[in-house]
Every structure is written in structure tokens, then in C-alpha cells.
Amino acid sequence: MNVGSILKTKGNVVVTVAPDEKVAVAAAKLKREKIGALIVSKDGIGVSGILSERDIARALADHGAGLGELAVGELMTRKVITCTPDDTVENLMATMTKHRIRHLPVMARGALCGVVSIGDVVKIRLEEFEHEADSMRAYIA
């Protein structure tokens, strides 16, 4: 299975935030959307960075109560690892494990076209294992 198949199932909606937006606004968006990361983008097409719950939690130790007034661009992870619709689930697992990340923006022809999370990858793998087990049970019966 590849990333394109995952996006066909889950959809390709990407929640973004502008780099000059306040962290408090970004945190509220994370809560409202029930997601763990926002793609930082000026135009919804390119990727400037990524802001995760983990970034916010770590910054809280450094900035305290004033954290919410900082710009997202001050906290975001700038070195963003991306994938393409053609990448396999196995490639995603290896990339996420190697870089200790939970979200990968999906890029096609230079434009943002989705996001895949570790939860998406785990769900797909579990479905694959269940299908294999069902096939083996049917074969044995």
C-alpha cells in the first residue's frame, strides 16, 4: 500500500497555520481539529515548517506563560521531512522511526496534498495483518 491509497481513504484535508500566527491560536486549532500537528504554510501550497503538540510542550519550559503570544514561526520545526503519494507504508514507517516524527506532509508536484500520521500508518498495518489472518484462516478451513 502507498500514501496515495491512504489519502484516498482518509481524505487529503490539511490543516495549516501561517508562520506569523500566534501560538495560542495554533494551539486552539490543534484542540478544535483534534490533531497533533499543523503544517505551517503561507499559502496552503508550500511548507514552511510544522508545529506539533510536542513543539509547544517543549517551548512551554523555555517561555512559560508568554508562549501563546509568540509567532508560530519562532517555534515551528523548519526542517520538514515530507513524502510523496508514491511512497510505501514501509518507507513511511522507516522514515518516522529513523527521524522520530509522527507526521509527514505529502507533496506532489511541489504542492502540499495531504498529511499522513503515525496513527494512519498503524491503522493500515493492522488492516493488512487482519486481512492476512483472515486469508490464512480461509485457506486452512
Buried (B, 14 or more C-beta within 10 A) or exposed (E): BBBBEBBEEBEBEBBBBBBEBBBBEBBEBBEEEEBBBBBBBEEEEEBBBBBBBBBBEEBBEEBEEEBBEBBBBEBBBEEBBBBBBEBEBEBBBEBBEEEEBBBBBBBBEEEBBBBBBBEBBEBBBEEEEEEEEEEEEEEEE
